Amino acid sequence: MEVEVRVFSGLESFIPGTTFGQSIPVSITEGFTGRELLKKLNIPEEKVFTFLVNGVHKDLEVLLKNGDRVSLFPAVGGG
């Protein structure tokens, strides 16, 4: 199984060779959760503020499915 992951606003620094918004194919097994995906990608859980699956906000216990599109965002400040 495979999911497509995109990381934004500095989270790409945790995945060497990855750029802002680049699509990254990640192999997973059945029953894989969002939390397990972060561990596999070496992204600290506390750095992720928004976890989207197919454009919908989900918690890290969501079970991922083949073909899911996952987007990860940190907390971002602004004026």
C-alpha positions, -999 to +999 in steps of 0.1 A: +000+000+000+011+035-006+001+070+005+011+104-009+026+128+016+032+165+013+049+185+040+049+223+044+064+253+062+096+238+075+085+202+081+103+193+049+136+197+068+129+164+086+129+145+053+163+150+035+160+159-001+124+170+001+111+204-008+081+224+003+049+208-010+067+180-029+047+148-033+064+119-015+052+084-020+054+064+012+048+026+015+027+016+044+010-016+057-026-022+064-037-007+098-011+021+096-021+052+115-011+088+111+010+086+142+029+057+127+034+076+095+050+105+114+074+081+131+083+065+098+091+099+084+110+110+115+088+140+120+082+148+157+045+146+166+047+179+185+058+197+153+026+188+134-003+211+141-025+202+111-029+166+098-050+164+067-061+132+049-077+138+015-082+174+024-100+167+057-086+174+092-080+141+110-064+131+143-032+110+144-051+078+152-068+078+117-062+045+098-046+053+065-057+036+032-040+029+000-040+061-022-047+085+007-032+120+003-017+133+035-007+169+041+013+180+072+015+216+085+032+230+116+017+258+136+022+290+116+022+325+130+014+356+111+004+392+114 
